[in-house]
Amino acid sequence: MLKTFKLLARDGSPLPIGPISGPIFQGQAPLLRDVSVDYCYRSWSSCIFDGLRSLNVTGARLPDLLSALRCMPALELLALESIKSNGTMLFDKVPLARLKSVDLRAASFRTAVPVFAHLALPVDVKISLHLNSIRGPETFSDLFSVIYKHPSGSGPVLRSMRATNFDAKFMAVQFSTSRAIKHYDDDDIRLSVRFTFDLPDVVQPDIVLDIWQIITQQGHQAFFSGELEFIHFDGFTGFILGLTAALRIEESSDVTYPSLRVLELRDMVLHHDELEDLRDVLTMRTRHNLCLQDLRLTLCNNFTAGQEQLFREVIANVDCDQWTLNDGRSSENELP
């Protein structure tokens, strides 16, 4: 019996008239569990899909997709790419009570927002976004404001954040419910966002912290809540100033990141004035009983043994690899 089915129509080949479920399945596919539909503009909603567990759709129109999803109450894995929407559609939300993960690849937020606006996601779903272009942090607000809020009012509590800068225009940010992210595919990661952007260099790194603020501070309408305990930054240049600004305690505002305990920096170029400013901010937080417990540096430049000693005065555990303490020089390869 048929368990997996793929329909590819990229080359524009003619398809049967009417719903694809009729002529192809003849109304019988009781063991069908995995379907991929690629650039098919026919209706494919049918009770034939009520036992489906995995669905991968590329190039479909949003109304056709929503109609099909209503026939898939057992769906667990959903992958979408290049979904077409005119932006003015309004349908009832589609309940996907058993969904475990949703992966959306979109050209921009304008195409991603209508998709999430029509899905009622379970509270423990994993969300993965791949976005080709963003204009700034405010666009994240548009997206996360439409993600369905569970009726009970409870949602995932995000406790760790991992941000990786792959190059000047491409980065990834992940958020997990565990107290640390050890690997990019950890089971507890609830939200992954990969995106390219066209922003001035001076503001590129700050967008990571902007995303955190946006997804966790939209009041009772937010899908996520946050008690950030662990931050990992990888491959950023000039990021320390934005980090210290976020951690600074202002008399007239609420304390930011009150639960932060671990800060990991990897493959970063650090500067003396930035490190001095960071140390001052961490000292201020310690006086308010907001102590950072661990500072971990790997493959970082310009962090000396003297800097390590100074940070040990305000942080219980400072862990640096030999590369960092040698300023990027391998002790085994140094000339005598």
N, C-alpha and C positions, 0 to 999 in steps of 0.2 A: 504493500500500500504506500502511496505517496506521502513522504514526510517533509521534503524540502522542494521548493519551487522558485525558479528565477525567471523573470520576464524582462528582457532587454529590448528596447526599441530606439536606441540612439541614432540608428541610421535612417530613421524615418520610414521603415518598412510598414506597409499597411497592416492594420490589426482588425480582428473581427468586429463587426458592427455590434453595438450593445455591450452589456457588462462582460468582462473577461471571465468571470466565475462560471458563466453558463456554458459557453462552447468548450472551455478548456477542462473544467472539472466535472462537467455533467452532473453537478449537484452532489457529488460524492467524493469526499476526501477526509474521512474521519480521523486519520492520523496526521494530518498536515500540521506541522509545528513551526516551520521556518519559511518565510516568504520574502523575496527581494523583488521590487518593482522599480524598473529604471525607465524614466521618461515615457510613461504610459498615460495618455490623456483620456482613457476610458473609465467608466464607473466600475469599481471592483469591490463594492460593499456587498456582502452576502453572509448568510449564516454559515456558509462553508468555512469561514474563518474563525468561528467562535472558540475553537480550541487552540488558536495560534499563540505561540510563546514569544517568537522573535519576528520583527518586521523591519525591513530596511527599504527605505523609499528615497528615490532621487528624482527630482524634476516634476513632482506631481503638483496639481493645483490644490490649494488649501481646502476648498469645499469638498473635493473628492477624498482627500486624506481624512478629514473629520468624519465624513460619512462612513468610511471604512473602519476607522477606529471604534466607532460606536458598536460595531459587530465583533469586537475582539475583547471581551471582558477578562480573558485569562492572559493578556499580553504582559510580558515581563521585560523584554528588551526592545527599545525603539531607537532606530537610527534614521535621521532625516538629513537630506542635503538638497539645496537649491529648491526649496518649496516656494511656489509662486502664489503671491497674494497681492490684491490691489490696495490693501491697507484700509479699506472702508467696510470690510465685511464684519458682521456681528452675528455670532451663533451662540447657542448655549454651550457651556463648557462640557467637554467630553470626560467622563469619569474613567480613570485608569487605576483602579484600586490595587491591582497586583503588580504594577510597573516597578521594576527594580532600578532601571537606568534609562536615561534618555540622552542621546548624543545628537546635537544639532550643528550642522555646518551651514553657515549662511554668509552671503556676501557683505551684509551690513546689519546693523541693529534694526533698520527699517523692515527687513524681511524676517528677522528673528522675533520681534515683538508680537506680531499677530499669531504666530504659532503658539507661544506660551500663553497668550491671552485666552486661548480656547481649550487649554488642557487643565484638568483638575488632577494635580499630581499628589500621590501619597506622601506622607510626611518624611519617610525614610528613603526617598528616591535619590539616585545619584544623577547629577546634572553635569554634562560635559558640553562646552560651547567652543566652537572654532569659528572665529569671526575674521573676515578678510580685511575689514577696515573700520576704524573708529575715529571720531573727531575729538574726543575728550572724555573726561570722567562723567560728565553729565549724561552722556548717552547710556551709561550703565544704569542710571536711576530710572530711565524710561523702561528698560527691560525688566529689572527686578521688581518694579512696582506692579507689574501685571502677573507675576508668578503667583499661582493660586495659594492662598493661605488656608491651612487646615481648619475646619470648623471648631475643633477643640481649642484652638488658640496656641497649641504647642507646636514647635518646629525644631529642626536640628539646631543644637547649640554648637557652634563652631569654636574650637579651642586652639587650632594651629593653622599657620599660613606659611606657604612655601612659594616664593616668587623666583623665576629664572628668566634672565635676560639673555636670549640666544644671539641677538645681534642688535644693531641700532634701531631696527623697526619691528622686531618680533619678540614677544615675551609670553610667558605662561604663568598663571597664578592658580594655586590650589588651596582649598580650605578643607579641613578635616575635623571630625568630632573627637578624635583622639588628642592626647596632649603632646604629640610629636608626629611629624611626617618623615618616615625613614626612607620611603621610596615613592616614586611618582604614581604607582598603581596600588597603593595601600587600600585595603578594604574600607577603611573609615573615611576616605575622602568623599565628601558629599558634593563638592562643586569644583570643577576645573574650567578655567577660561584661558584659551589661547587666542591671541589676536595680533594683528599688525596695525600700525598706527603711523600717523604723519603729524608729529608734534615737535615743537622746538626741543632741542637736547636738554635744556635746563629744567624742563618740567616732566620729562619722560619717567624718571623713577617714581615721582610722587604719585603717579596714577595708581600704583599698587595699594598704597594706604587709602587713597580716595575710594577705591573699590570696596575695601573693608568697611569704611564708614557708611557707604551707600547701602550695601546689602544687609547690614545689621541694625541700622538706625532709621528705619521708616516706621517706627511706632508699632501699633498693633497690626498693621497691614503687612509687616515684613514676613517673608517665608522663613528666613533664618534669624537666629539671635546669636550673640557672640560674647564669649569670655576668653579673649585671646591670651594664651599662656606661652605659646611658642611661635617664634618668627624665624624664618630661614630666607636669606637673600643670597642669590648666586649670580655673579657676572655683571653687577651694576657698577657704574663709575659715577662718582659725585653724589652718591645716595645718602651719605651720612648726614648731610645738612637737612634733608627732608625728614629723615628719621628722628633726629634730635628735636626738630620743630614739632613733630607729632607727639613725642614723649615729654616735652616740656610742660611743666605745671604752671598754669596761669591762675592768678588770684581770682579772676572774675569768671572762670569757666570750670566745667566739670573736669575731673581727672581722667585722662585718656589711658587706655590699656592698664587698668588697675590690677589685672591678674597676670600680667606679663612676668614670666620667670626665666625664659631661655631665649637668647639671641644668638643665631648662627650666621656668620658671614663667610662666604666662599668666593674665591676668585675675584677679589675686589681690590682696587687701588685706593689706599687710605692716605689721608694727608694730615699733617701735624695739627693744623688748626681745627679740622673736623673732629679728630680724635679728642682734642682738648675740650671742645664743645660738648661732645657726647659724654665724656667723663663728668663734666660739670652738671649736666642734666641728670645723669644717673646718681650723682651725689645728692642732688636736690630731691630726687624721688626716694632715696634711702631715708632722708630726714622725715619724709612723710610716711614711712613704713611701707614703701612700695619698692622693695628690694629686688633687683635682678640677681638671680641665683647663679646663672651660668652664662658666660660669654665664650663662644667657640669660634675660632678662626682657622680656616683652611685655605691654603694657596693664595693668601693675601699679601700685598706688597706694602712696605713702609710702616709696618708694625714691629717695633724693636723690642728687645728684652727690657729696655727701660720703660717703654709704654706698658708692657705686660705687668711690670711691678707696680706702676701707678694705678692701673685698673684693679689690681688685687686689693688695693686699699678700700675699694667701694663695692667689689663683687666677690662673693665667696669663692667661686670657681672660675678661673680663666684658663682655657685650654687652647693652646696654639700648636699647630704642627711645625715640624722643623723647617719646612719651606718658608712659612710665614716669618719665623724668627730669623732666618737667614736672608730675608728680603728677596726670596725667589732664587737664591743660589743654593745648589746642592753642595753640602759640605764635602761629599765624596769627590766632587769634580773641581773643587777650588785648587788654584795653583799654589805651591808652597811659597 
